[in-house]
Amino acid sequence: MINRIKTLLSGSTGPARDAAPGHSFADLQVAAAALLVEAAEMDANFDAAERTKILDLVRVRFELTEAEARSLLELAGDEVANASQLYGFTRVVKDNFDHDERVELMEMLWEVVYADGALHDLEASLMRRIAGLIYVPDRESGAARKRAMSRLGLD
C-alpha cells in the first residue's frame, strides 16, 4: 500500500525538480510531511486545526489534489509512527532541498505549531532541533516564525 501511495504521489504534477539519487520526489514529499506531522504531534494533541493546516500546506507546496494530500498525510503519519528519530527525515530534506526550500519548510513548520494558537515548550525545542539538522540558521528560522505568525494573525 505504501508503494502504491508513493507511486501515486510521484506521478503528481508537483513542482519540477530532480531528486538526488536514491530519493524520488515522493520521498522528499514524505520527509517534509513527516516533519510537519512530528511538529503537530509534539504537544501530544494533533488536533483538527493542525491536520487541516498540514493538508493545506502540502497541497499548495507540492501542488497536490485533496486526495493526494490526504494520502501523503496518512503515509507521513505512518512513517512518523514507525520512526525512532528525526534524523532520517531531516537528512532527506537537508540533502535534497536548497537553502530557500529549507527556510520555506521552517515557515511551514512554524505554521503547524502555531495552528492551535500557542507554542508549547516541546514544540519550541523541536523547532530548534529541526532548524539545526536542516542547516537553517536561528535568525532565518526566527524570520520564518514571524512570517508564519503574521500569516496566522498572531503577531
N, CA, C and O of each residue as an XYZ file, in Angstrom:
620
protein
N       0.822     -1.194      0.000
C       0.000      0.000      0.000
C       0.862      1.252      0.000
O       0.563      2.212     -0.711
N       1.944      1.250      0.802
C       2.817      2.413      0.856
C       3.427      2.678     -0.515
O       3.498      3.830     -0.942
N       3.863      1.642     -1.203
C       4.433      1.827     -2.542
C       3.400      2.375     -3.512
O       3.725      3.180     -4.384
N       2.158      1.939     -3.360
C       1.095      2.439     -4.236
C       0.875      3.926     -4.014
O       0.702      4.677     -4.974
N       0.879      4.360     -2.758
C       0.713      5.779     -2.452
C       1.911      6.566     -2.967
O       1.744      7.639     -3.547
N       3.125      6.039     -2.761
C       4.310      6.723     -3.272
C       4.248      6.857     -4.790
O       4.621      7.892     -5.342
N       3.774      5.798     -5.469
C       3.653      5.854     -6.915
C       2.642      6.919     -7.314
O       2.879      7.683     -8.250
N       1.523      6.974     -6.611
C       0.503      7.989     -6.879
C       1.099      9.375     -6.722
O       0.902     10.244     -7.571
N       1.832      9.582     -5.625
C       2.401     10.895     -5.359
C       3.493     11.255     -6.353
O       3.572     12.405     -6.783
N       4.323     10.314     -6.722
C       5.410     10.631     -7.648
C       4.878     10.950     -9.034
O       5.568     11.586     -9.831
N       3.669     10.520     -9.326
C       3.068     10.837    -10.605
C       2.298     12.141    -10.584
O       1.668     12.506    -11.577
N       2.341     12.856     -9.453
C       1.601     14.112     -9.355
C       2.258     15.173    -10.208
O       3.370     14.992    -10.702
N       1.570     16.263    -10.373
C       2.089     17.364    -11.165
C       2.790     18.370    -10.276
O       2.696     19.578    -10.498
N       3.491     17.875     -9.274
C       4.213     18.742     -8.351
C       5.293     19.518     -9.074
O       5.547     19.269    -10.253
N       5.938     20.460     -8.387
C       6.962     21.281     -8.989
C       8.053     20.409     -9.602
O       8.474     19.417     -9.007
N       8.495     20.777    -10.765
C       9.549     20.014    -11.425
C      10.842     20.174    -10.639
O      11.289     21.288    -10.366
N      11.427     19.048    -10.283
C      12.679     19.099     -9.532
C      13.284     17.717     -9.581
O      12.576     16.710     -9.574
N      14.593     17.681     -9.631
C      15.297     16.417     -9.659
C      15.668     16.047     -8.244
O      16.285     16.843     -7.535
N      15.308     14.869     -7.828
C      15.702     14.381     -6.513
C      17.091     13.771     -6.630
O      17.498     13.315     -7.699
N      17.796     13.770     -5.533
C      19.128     13.168     -5.505
C      18.986     11.674     -5.753
O      17.929     11.093     -5.508
N      20.051     11.058     -6.238
C      19.990      9.613     -6.455
C      19.533      8.889     -5.191
O      20.009      9.180     -4.094
N      18.609      7.949     -5.353
C      18.114      7.191     -4.220
C      16.874      7.790     -3.576
O      16.240      7.144     -2.742
N      16.521      9.010     -3.950
C      15.334      9.651     -3.371
C      14.449     10.176     -4.493
O      14.873     11.011     -5.292
N      13.225      9.685     -4.547
C      12.267     10.195     -5.521
C      11.646     11.474     -4.971
O      11.802     11.804     -3.796
N      10.945     12.180     -5.840
C      10.251     13.381     -5.377
C       9.230     13.016     -4.302
O       9.003     13.789     -3.372
N       8.615     11.837     -4.428
C       7.666     11.382     -3.400
C       8.366     11.209     -2.055
O       7.789     11.529     -1.016
N       9.610     10.704     -2.061
C      10.360     10.577     -0.808
C      10.556     11.941     -0.156
O      10.460     12.077      1.063
N      10.829     12.938     -0.973
C      11.022     14.288     -0.448
C       9.719     14.816      0.156
O       9.723     15.441      1.216
N       8.624     14.558     -0.522
C       7.320     14.985     -0.009
C       7.014     14.298      1.315
O       6.535     14.936      2.252
N       7.289     13.005      1.394
C       7.019     12.244      2.615
C       7.884     12.760      3.756
O       7.393     12.927      4.872
N       9.157     13.015      3.497
C      10.055     13.506      4.550
C       9.580     14.860      5.073
O       9.546     15.078      6.284
N       9.214     15.768      4.170
C       8.736     17.086      4.593
C       7.426     16.957      5.368
O       7.259     17.580      6.417
N       6.506     16.156      4.857
C       5.222     15.976      5.536
C       5.403     15.290      6.885
O       4.688     15.603      7.836
N       6.346     14.362      6.980
C       6.606     13.687      8.258
C       7.089     14.684      9.309
O       6.709     14.587     10.476
N       7.915     15.631      8.906
C       8.356     16.664      9.860
C       7.179     17.531     10.298
O       7.097     17.928     11.460
N       6.272     17.823      9.375
C       5.071     18.591      9.735
C       4.205     17.811     10.727
O       3.684     18.382     11.685
N       4.054     16.513     10.494
C       3.274     15.669     11.405
C       3.962     15.599     12.766
O       3.304     15.692     13.802
N       5.271     15.436     12.762
C       6.023     15.390     14.020
C       5.802     16.681     14.814
O       5.619     16.639     16.030
N       5.817     17.809     14.137
C       5.587     19.088     14.807
C       4.176     19.149     15.392
O       3.979     19.645     16.501
N       3.207     18.646     14.649
C       1.818     18.663     15.122
C       1.616     17.746     16.319
O       0.815     18.044     17.205
N       2.337     16.636     16.348
C       2.175     15.666     17.429
C       3.005     15.985     18.665
O       2.811     15.357     19.706
N       3.912     16.929     18.582
C       4.858     17.184     19.656
C       4.169     17.562     20.974
O       4.650     17.191     22.044
N       3.072     18.279     20.910
C       2.381     18.665     22.148
C       1.348     17.628     22.577
O       0.515     17.903     23.441
N       1.399     16.439     21.978
C       0.504     15.313     22.290
C      -0.957     15.616     21.987
O      -1.854     14.968     22.525
N      -1.196     16.600     21.126
C      -2.562     16.965     20.768
C      -2.604     17.324     19.283
O      -2.589     18.502     18.927
N      -2.655     16.314     18.420
C      -2.720     16.518     16.972
C      -4.185     16.772     16.634
O      -4.938     15.844     16.340
N      -4.574     18.041     16.680
C      -5.987     18.381     16.539
C      -6.369     18.685     15.090
O      -5.526     18.676     14.193
N      -7.651     18.951     14.887
C      -8.182     19.186     13.548
C      -7.562     20.410     12.898
O      -7.339     20.412     11.687
N      -7.277     21.452     13.672
C      -6.675     22.666     13.112
C      -5.290     22.360     12.543
O      -4.934     22.843     11.468
N      -4.517     21.562     13.264
C      -3.177     21.202     12.789
C      -3.262     20.290     11.565
O      -2.497     20.451     10.614
N      -4.179     19.347     11.588
C      -4.358     18.442     10.446
C      -4.758     19.243      9.205
O      -4.208     19.029      8.124
N      -5.697     20.147      9.356
C      -6.142     20.973      8.233
C      -5.004     21.838      7.718
O      -4.840     21.998      6.508
N      -4.215     22.398      8.634
C      -3.088     23.239      8.241
C      -2.079     22.427      7.427
O      -1.597     22.898      6.397
N      -1.760     21.222      7.874
C      -0.811     20.383      7.144
C      -1.361     20.042      5.762
O      -0.641     20.132      4.768
N      -2.623     19.655      5.698
C      -3.230     19.335      4.398
C      -3.139     20.518      3.446
O      -2.782     20.348      2.281
N      -3.455     21.708      3.927
C      -3.391     22.908      3.087
C      -1.959     23.192      2.640
O      -1.718     23.512      1.476
N      -1.018     23.072      3.565
C       0.379     23.379      3.245
C       0.949     22.419      2.207
O       1.584     22.858      1.249
N       0.732     21.117      2.382
C       1.301     20.167      1.412
C       0.566     20.220      0.081
O       1.164     20.009     -0.974
N      -0.722     20.499      0.130
C      -1.485     20.599     -1.114
C      -0.947     21.751     -1.966
O      -0.729     21.592     -3.167
N      -0.734     22.905     -1.338
C      -0.240     24.062     -2.069
C       1.230     23.895     -2.450
O       1.602     24.115     -3.602
N       2.063     23.509     -1.488
C       3.513     23.429     -1.725
C       3.866     22.409     -2.792
O       4.737     22.662     -3.624
N       3.203     21.257     -2.780
C       3.535     20.188     -3.720
C       2.531     20.076     -4.859
O       2.602     19.146     -5.663
N       1.595     21.020     -4.931
C       0.577     21.054     -5.993
C      -0.161     19.728     -6.093
O      -0.223     19.115     -7.159
N      -0.720     19.293     -4.964
C      -1.435     18.024     -4.889
C      -2.934     18.251     -4.913
O      -3.420     19.331     -4.578
N      -3.656     17.221     -5.312
C      -5.103     17.242     -5.165
C      -5.417     16.999     -3.687
O      -4.535     16.640     -2.906
N      -6.648     17.192     -3.324
C      -7.061     16.941     -1.933
C      -6.813     15.477     -1.557
O      -6.316     15.186     -0.468
N      -7.159     14.567     -2.454
C      -6.963     13.132     -2.183
C      -5.476     12.802     -2.040
O      -5.096     12.033     -1.157
N      -4.638     13.372     -2.897
C      -3.194     13.125     -2.798
C      -2.634     13.687     -1.492
O      -1.782     13.066     -0.856
N      -3.112     14.857     -1.101
C      -2.651     15.459      0.157
C      -3.042     14.581      1.338
O      -2.247     14.385      2.257
N      -4.252     14.057      1.320
C      -4.690     13.166      2.400
C      -3.856     11.879      2.433
O      -3.488     11.401      3.506
N      -3.564     11.324      1.258
C      -2.727     10.127      1.193
C      -1.326     10.412      1.710
O      -0.745      9.597      2.427
N      -0.786     11.567      1.346
C       0.541     11.950      1.824
C       0.537     12.114      3.341
O       1.472     11.674      4.010
N      -0.492     12.735      3.885
C      -0.589     12.915      5.337
C      -0.685     11.563      6.046
O      -0.061     11.361      7.087
N      -1.457     10.652      5.490
C      -1.584      9.319      6.081
C      -0.247      8.578      6.044
O       0.159      7.967      7.033
N       0.426      8.637      4.911
C       1.723      7.986      4.779
C       2.747      8.618      5.723
O       3.517      7.907      6.368
N       2.756      9.931      5.804
C       3.688     10.618      6.702
C       3.420     10.244      8.151
O       4.355     10.049      8.927
N       2.149     10.142      8.520
C       1.798      9.723      9.878
C       2.307      8.327     10.184
O       2.805      8.067     11.280
N       2.183      7.425      9.215
C       2.699      6.062      9.384
C       4.213      6.071      9.532
O       4.765      5.357     10.369
N       4.877      6.874      8.726
C       6.337      6.962      8.781
C       6.796      7.495     10.141
O       7.758      6.982     10.712
N       6.122      8.508     10.657
C       6.474      9.068     11.967
C       6.253      8.030     13.059
O       7.076      7.891     13.963
N       5.144      7.303     12.977
C       4.849      6.284     13.988
C       5.903      5.180     14.005
O       6.172      4.595     15.054
N       6.496      4.895     12.859
C       7.480      3.821     12.761
C       8.921      4.291     12.898
O       9.839      3.472     12.937
N       9.127      5.596     12.970
C      10.484      6.131     13.062
C      10.874      6.317     14.527
O      10.047      6.655     15.374
N      12.147      6.087     14.794
C      12.615      6.269     16.169
C      13.304      7.614     16.364
O      13.582      8.013     17.494
N      13.580      8.314     15.262
C      14.250      9.606     15.372
C      13.955     10.471     14.149
O      13.473      9.982     13.128
N      14.249     11.751     14.272
C      14.017     12.717     13.200
C      15.079     12.661     12.108
O      14.835     13.089     10.980
N      16.230     12.147     12.431
C      17.387     12.266     11.548
C      17.110     11.798     10.123
O      17.544     12.454      9.175
N      16.410     10.701      9.944
C      16.138     10.206      8.590
C      15.377     11.213      7.756
O      15.689     11.417      6.583
N      14.379     11.844      8.353
C      13.580     12.831      7.627
C      14.393     14.092      7.355
O      14.370     14.627      6.246
N      15.110     14.562      8.372
C      15.870     15.806      8.209
C      17.031     15.616      7.235
O      17.384     16.548      6.512
N      17.623     14.436      7.206
C      18.717     14.187      6.268
C      18.217     14.274      4.826
O      18.884     14.858      3.972
N      17.050     13.696      4.554
C      16.482     13.762      3.202
C      16.241     15.215      2.814
O      16.552     15.624      1.695
N      15.685     15.998      3.744
C      15.427     17.416      3.475
C      16.740     18.162      3.260
O      16.889     18.889      2.278
N      17.687     17.985      4.169
C      18.972     18.702      4.085
C      19.698     18.386      2.780
O      20.267     19.277      2.149
N      19.676     17.132      2.381
C      20.423     16.709      1.196
C      19.742     17.048     -0.119
O      20.402     17.062     -1.158
N      18.439     17.323     -0.108
C      17.702     17.477     -1.362
C      16.989     18.802     -1.544
O      16.616     19.138     -2.668
N      16.789     19.559     -0.492
C      16.145     20.858     -0.611
C      17.246     21.910     -0.637
O      18.227     21.804      0.099
N      17.087     22.928     -1.486
C      18.061     24.007     -1.441
C      17.768     24.879     -0.223
O      16.777     24.670      0.476
N      18.633     25.850      0.023
C      18.512     26.661      1.236
C      17.136     27.326      1.353
O      16.511     27.274      2.411
N      16.671     27.944      0.276
C      15.378     28.632      0.314
C      14.228     27.669      0.598
O      13.278     28.022      1.297
N      14.312     26.456      0.057
C      13.271     25.458      0.319
C      13.296     25.012      1.781
O      12.244     24.750      2.364
N      14.474     24.924      2.370
C      14.569     24.556      3.788
C      13.988     25.664      4.665
O      13.314     25.382      5.656
N      14.245     26.916      4.305
C      13.652     28.035      5.050
C      12.137     28.017      4.889
O      11.406     28.256      5.849
N      11.667     27.735      3.681
C      10.221     27.629      3.436
C       9.609     26.519      4.289
O       8.517     26.682      4.833
N      10.315     25.389      4.405
C       9.830     24.300      5.247
C       9.751     24.744      6.702
O       8.795     24.405      7.398
N      10.739     25.494      7.169
C      10.698     26.001      8.548
C       9.462     26.877      8.745
O       8.804     26.805      9.783
N       9.155     27.689      7.764
C       7.962     28.539      7.854
C       6.697     27.681      7.923
O       5.779     27.981      8.685
N       6.656     26.622      7.130
C       5.523     25.704      7.169
C       5.415     25.048      8.545
O       4.323     24.920      9.098
N       6.559     24.634      9.088
C       6.566     24.022     10.422
C       6.061     24.996     11.482
O       5.290     24.614     12.362
N       6.495     26.253     11.398
C       6.010     27.254     12.352
C       4.499     27.422     12.234
O       3.818     27.585     13.247
N       3.965     27.385     11.022
C       2.513     27.500     10.858
C       1.791     26.342     11.536
O       0.729     26.528     12.130
N       2.369     25.152     11.447
C       1.745     23.991     12.079
C       1.779     24.111     13.597
O       0.763     23.883     14.253
N       2.931     24.467     14.167
C       2.994     24.522     15.638
C       2.137     25.643     16.195
O       1.679     25.560     17.335
N       1.909     26.701     15.406
C       1.044     27.787     15.862
C      -0.411     27.622     15.417
O      -1.238     28.487     15.708
N      -0.741     26.538     14.723
C      -2.113     26.336     14.239
C      -3.122     26.307     15.373
O      -4.278     26.687     15.190
N      -2.690     25.856     16.549
C      -3.599     25.831     17.698
C      -3.524     27.118     18.515
O      -4.136     27.217     19.578
N      -2.775     28.104     18.019
C      -2.716     29.410     18.664
C      -1.671     29.557     19.749
O      -1.531     30.637     20.322
N      -0.930     28.494     20.048
C       0.057     28.560     21.133
C       1.295     27.755     20.772
O       1.224     26.782     20.021
N       2.431     28.177     21.320
C       3.682     27.450     21.151
C       4.019     26.791     22.477
O       4.188     27.468     23.491
N       4.115     25.480     22.466
C       4.465     24.732     23.667
C       5.980     24.553     23.732
O       6.657     24.599     22.705
N       6.502     24.353     24.919
C       7.949     24.208     25.105
C       8.527     23.082     24.261
O       9.601     23.236     23.679
N       7.834     21.961     24.186
C       8.322     20.833     23.388
C       8.355     21.180     21.902
O       9.253     20.747     21.180
N       7.381     21.959     21.448
C       7.365     22.377     20.049
C       8.533     23.320     19.762
O       9.189     23.204     18.727
N       8.788     24.247     20.674
C       9.908     25.177     20.502
C      11.227     24.417     20.437
O      12.089     24.732     19.616
N      11.384     23.431     21.288
C      12.595     22.611     21.290
C      12.736     21.847     19.978
O      13.824     21.784     19.406
N      11.647     21.274     19.507
C      11.665     20.550     18.238
C      12.072     21.475     17.097
O      12.875     21.097     16.244
N      11.527     22.671     17.081
C      11.839     23.612     16.007
C      13.325     23.962     15.994
O      13.925     24.061     14.924
N      13.918     24.147     17.158
C      15.359     24.427     17.229
C      16.161     23.239     16.705
O      17.136     23.415     15.973
N      15.747     22.028     17.082
C      16.456     20.827     16.623
C      16.357     20.672     15.114
O      17.357     20.409     14.446
N      15.159     20.834     14.578
C      14.979     20.683     13.133
C      15.790     21.738     12.385
O      16.470     21.422     11.409
N      15.721     22.982     12.835
C      16.478     24.049     12.165
C      17.963     23.698     12.112
O      18.607     23.876     11.079
N      18.502     23.206     13.209
C      19.909     22.823     13.230
C      20.207     21.657     12.309
O      21.228     21.653     11.621
N      19.326     20.669     12.289
C      19.550     19.478     11.469
C      19.430     19.741      9.969
O      20.050     19.044      9.165
N      18.632     20.745      9.589
C      18.498     21.044      8.155
C      19.289     22.297      7.766
O      19.138     22.826      6.664
N      20.133     22.760      8.690
C      21.062     23.867      8.436
C      20.355     25.176      8.095
O      20.712     25.850      7.129
N      19.354     25.528      8.894
C      18.714     26.832      8.795
C      19.145     27.614     10.030
O      18.818     27.229     11.152
N      19.879     28.713      9.832
C      20.351     29.497     10.979
C      19.196     30.030     11.832
O      18.086     30.235     11.341
N      19.483     30.248     13.120
C      18.458     30.733     14.056
C      17.782     32.005     13.559
O      16.565     32.150     13.675
N      18.563     32.922     13.010
C      17.991     34.187     12.551
C      16.962     33.962     11.451
O      15.907     34.597     11.446
N      17.264     33.056     10.515
C      16.324     32.788      9.428
C      15.108     32.006      9.921
O      13.999     32.207      9.426
N      15.308     31.122     10.884
C      14.184     30.410     11.476
C      13.281     31.395     12.217
O      12.056     31.292     12.163
N      13.901     32.344     12.905
C      13.116     33.374     13.602
C      12.321     34.227     12.640
O      11.170     34.562     12.919
N      12.914     34.586     11.508
C      12.195     35.364     10.498
C      11.046     34.542      9.916
O       9.961     35.072      9.674
N      11.283     33.247      9.693
C      10.222     32.365      9.196
C       9.093     32.282     10.214
O       7.918     32.266      9.849
N       9.453     32.230     11.491
C       8.458     32.201     12.569
C       7.596     33.455     12.534
O       6.373     33.371     12.645
N       8.223     34.613     12.382
C       7.469     35.871     12.339
C       6.529     35.917     11.145
O       5.392     36.370     11.269
N       6.994     35.451      9.989
C       6.121     35.431      8.808
C       4.933     34.501      9.031
O       3.804     34.836      8.672
N       5.183     33.342      9.617
C       4.097     32.384      9.882
C       3.094     32.977     10.871
O       1.883     32.884     10.669
N       3.604     33.584     11.937
C       2.709     34.180     12.935
C       1.880     35.303     12.311
O       0.689     35.434     12.595
N       2.505     36.101     11.472
C       1.784     37.192     10.805
C       0.682     36.644      9.909
O      -0.440     37.150      9.908
N       1.011     35.603      9.145
C       0.018     35.000      8.262
C      -1.158     34.414      9.041
O      -2.291     34.400      8.559
N      -0.872     33.930     10.255
C      -1.916     33.353     11.107
C      -2.623     34.397     11.964
O      -3.548     34.072     12.709
N      -2.185     35.657     11.856
C      -2.800     36.724     12.643
C      -2.422     36.685     14.117
O      -3.202     37.114     14.967
N      -1.243     36.179     14.427
C      -0.809     36.051     15.816
C       0.262     37.064     16.190
O       0.832     36.979     17.278
N       0.546     38.008     15.324
C       1.626     38.958     15.627
C       1.203     40.127     16.449
O       2.023     40.989     16.765
